[in-house]
Amino acid sequence: MASVAEREPRLGVQYVAVAVTFSVLLLGSFALFFHLLQDQLSRGYLEDVLLSGKLQAEEVARELASGEGPLYRVVETRREALARISAVLAQKEVVDSLQVYDERGRLVWSTTVRAEGFAGGFPDSNVELMVLPEPEKVVETSREYQIRMPLEDFGTVVVTLSKPLLEQRIAALRGRLLRHTAMAGGSALVLLVAAVAFIWHLVRRNARLEQRRRLQEDLAALGGLAANLAHEIRNPLNALSLNLEMLEEDLRDNTDTGGETVRVARREVGRLSKLVNDFLVYARPTPPVVERFAVADLLAEVAALLTGACDKAGVELVVRGTADEAAADRAQLSQVLVNLALNSVQAMAGSAVRRLVLSGGYDEELEAVVLAVEDTGPGIPAAELDRVRQAFYSRRKGGTGLGLAIAERIVSAHGGTLELANRDQGGLLARVVLPAPTAQGGVHSCAGGA
């Protein structure tokens, strides 16, 4: 089966190719959308301006058609209306002029719209006559649009729109549309990249989890096989140890090297037997049987088990337990504390001050039950604090390397954590943090639990 490291480059190339293809398609769709929208915007704006100009021309035509007399007199009487309409046209910013011609094509009224406002009124007396072609609603030239509105049979209203100004306005609208589209496209692209990165993270994580699951299944099968093998080895070892013990008794009064050889062999058989037993405990963990008990009672039992080893090693044993209750497998926790304490006793063999402190109780800050083992030994190098938890790793000659691994597995099965830290004043502090018991008899979840 290919590992995650072997499959990731191949999977990564495929995933990047798909992501790039999708990004190109997304950007292409935004570009097409912008092209279609800008064309629609240009046409829509032009039609809106022409329609607005046509409506203003119609309003001028209605104002002038309602008057009586010659057209120039009607224009004179409608000055205010024409000025108001001219002001509205000036706001369009694309209208060049508003002109009124009589039925013979003579210019009667002219308003030229500028950026700063408009100027209008009667033209000078020397204005040239202009003969209009056949009336059309909209006439387009190279530089302008002319909206021509007939005044029944006595004149024409002409609104002139500047093409350059229209193009400038349309270009400004296109620029604004381009900026907004670019912002939307950029935001979508950023979200796409973030989504791609997140999905890739999930893909890698799922691949690792799948490989870990398969590895755990393989290790479980291998562990079962090894446990069966260790069980088969333990029986002959027990028989061999018993026979060596009997042989040692027979050779007790023998002063030659035979008795010493048997003692060495029996000691090695005992070491192998302990290694096999520890391995069986590690490979076949027993589910905890939870019960409620006082922390002080548990520490007193552990202290009684350690008294002989502490007296022999010259270690001062201090117990500081509280009446707080814990909910756990009492025997398994006792095994954990004894294991940690014996490690501390062995570590203090070369220390001038040898003190072992067992303490425990409810920690309000952690909202958990904490059991601690402190010593005045040399501690553990910081680089090895994590490594000592690994199975079959031991800093002590002749150790099995399973004690801490078994302890951590037991604590994890209780939903707690095993913490190891060097004390500032020297020595090691080992803490077992367990979920606090509830009023109903269960346990709270432990924030630091596995």
Secondary structure, 3 states (H helix, E strand, C coil): CCCHHHHHHHHHHHHHHHHHHHHHHHHHHHHHHHHHHHHHHHHHHHHHHHHHHHHHHHHHHHHHHCCCCCHHHHHHHCHHHHHHHHHHHHCCCCEEEEEEEECCCCEEEEEEEECCEEEEECCCCCCCCCCCCCCCCEEECCCEEEEEEECCCCEEEEEEEEHHHHHHHHHHHHHHHHHHHHHHHHHHHHHHHHHHHHHHHHHHHHHHHHHHHHHHHHHHHHHHHHHHHHHHHHHHHHHHHHHHHHHHHHCCCCCCHHHHHHHHHHHHHHHHHHHHHHHHHHHCCCCCCCEEEEHHHHHHHHHHHHHHHHHHHCCEEEEEECCCEEEECHHHHHHHHHHHHHHHHHHHHHCCCCEEEEEEEEECCCCEEEEEEEECCCCCCHHHCCHHHCCCCCCCCCCCCCHHHHHHHHHHHCCCEEEEEECCCCCEEEEEEEECECCCCCECCCCCCC
